[in-house]
Amino acid sequence: MAELGSLLAIEQDRQAVLSLREELKRWSYKPGWELRIEPDPSPWITAVLFIHYEAADSRNPSRTIPIQARHPINPYLAENLDEFARWLQHALFSAERHESQEWLRRDGAIYDDPHQTRRQ
């Protein structure tokens, strides 16, 4: 009986991923930014949104570097597309905020470096 429950959960996760991928096809963002949803093998996460783009390196602006952000997706979002839209916007805000943290400087020094360990 437990095996049947596992198979049902796997199928529900598969359907959620397919549904989220279909919804994501309706959305676009900046040129050069790729948004992709992939299944996640973890038992706690159904899928993951990957955001890929190239950005100028804040420490060497003459070169660009590939960026990949990974955002776990709650399977509930496959059933509530308005929530998915708000969540997607938040994921993009997160990527943009990270970049702004790297670029904002005081007297030439990064003000809030997202790559440094936070001091409490």
Buried (B, 14 or more C-beta within 10 A) or exposed (E): EEEEEEEEEEEEBEEBBBBBBEBBEEEEBEEEBEBEBEBBEEEEBBBBBEBEBEBBEBEEEEEEEEBEBEBEBBBEBBEEBEEBBEBBEEBBEEBEEBBEBBEEEEEEEBEEBEEEEEEE
